[in-house]
Amino acid sequence: MQALNDYVAQKNYWNSLFQSAPLDLSNAQDRKTIAQSIDSELSPENLTCDGELPASQVRARYKQLNTVAKQLVKLDPTVTQFMYEFG
């Protein structure tokens, strides 16, 4: 679950900069918010930074986000709103 915890910590860091409430994995609504965030980051335009990233960085981001998504689904199988397939 380390990748998921790291992802949430990163999101909470950014949330703190914008004075938003922190995300909590024990909260069902926050888990849905995290799933939506992962889903958004897996969209092709976001994953590739509109084609600006080299393929190696895109693959690394894809792998990291898929790991986070799998860990989130393992924690909460009801979170099923991923539009982009992860293997």
WOUR-V147152 format. One line per field, one symbol per residue. phi: phi as a letter, one per 30 degrees, with the letter a starting at -180 (. if undefined). psi: psi as a letter, one per 30 degrees, with the letter a starting at -180 (. if undefined). burial: # if it has 24 or more other C-alpha atoms within 12 Angstrom, else .. Layout:
phi: ???
psi: ???
burial: ???
//
This chain:
phi: .dddddddddddddeddchcdddbddcdddddddddddeddddedddchhidddeddddddddddddddddddddbdddbcddcdbc
psi: geeeeeeeeeeeeeeeeghlklkkffkeeeeeeeeeeeeeffkeeeeghhgfkleeeeeeeeeeeeeeeeeeeeejffjggkekkk.
burial: ...#..##..#...........#.#.....#####.###.###...#..........#..##.##########.....##.#.....
//
